[in-house]
Each structure stands twice: as C-alpha cells, then as structure tokens.
Amino acid sequence: MKRFILMITFVIIASTAASAQDDYAKRKAEGYIREAESYQSKADSYRREAQSYLNDAARYLREMEYYKDRNDLGRAQTQQKYADQAFENCRTKLRYAAEYEDKAAQYLRWAADALRK
C-alpha cells in the first residue's frame, strides 16, 4: 500500500512538473511572438518612411526638370542633390526594414522551437 501511494505521488509530481514545463515553453513562445510582432511593426514603419523618401525624391526630380527647363541650372543641381539624398535615405530605410524583418523571422523560429520542446 505504501508503495502504491508513493507511486501515485510520483505520478502527480511528474505530471505537475511536465505541466509547469509546458507553461514555461508557452510563455517563452508568447514572448518571442510579441518580440517578432514588435520587429515586424518597426519594419513596416521603416517601409513607410522609405516610401515617403521615394515620394520626396520624385518631387525633387520633377522640380529639377522644371528648373532645367527654365535654364536655372543652379537650382536644378540643388534639386538633383536633394533627390540623391532622398534616394539614399530610401535605400537606408529599406535596408533597416529588411534587417528588422529578419529579426522578426528569427524570433518566430525561436517561438516555434520553444513550442516543439
């Protein structure tokens, strides 16, 4: 009888420990998912900023053409410089967005690994 009670107690403790481990893995995965969502949100923000810079560059190029047609080459060169800077900023923001998307994907992989354990 004593052995039976000891065995039942062991089964209860083992199942409680397994449940606690499952809860830990679930909480860990949820944390990873929140981080992934945060990084994805930042990547989306960088993409919106890149689109804004692209729109600015297009505007600067239109203004450059306008000043070129008016034979105001100094202002045309200035607008060309602004367009180049806007394109560079756009490329930078897109690079940041790609990096943040990679981080989000990594966190999602970690979440999947945590749930598999």
WOPE-V657618 format. One line per field, one symbol per residue. psi: psi as a letter, one per 40 degrees, with the letter a starting at -180 (. if undefined). Layout:
BEGIN
psi: ???
END
This chain:
BEGIN
psi: dddddddddddddddddddddddddddddddddddddddddddddddddddddddddddddddddddddefgdddddddddddddddddddddddddddddddddddddddddddd.
END
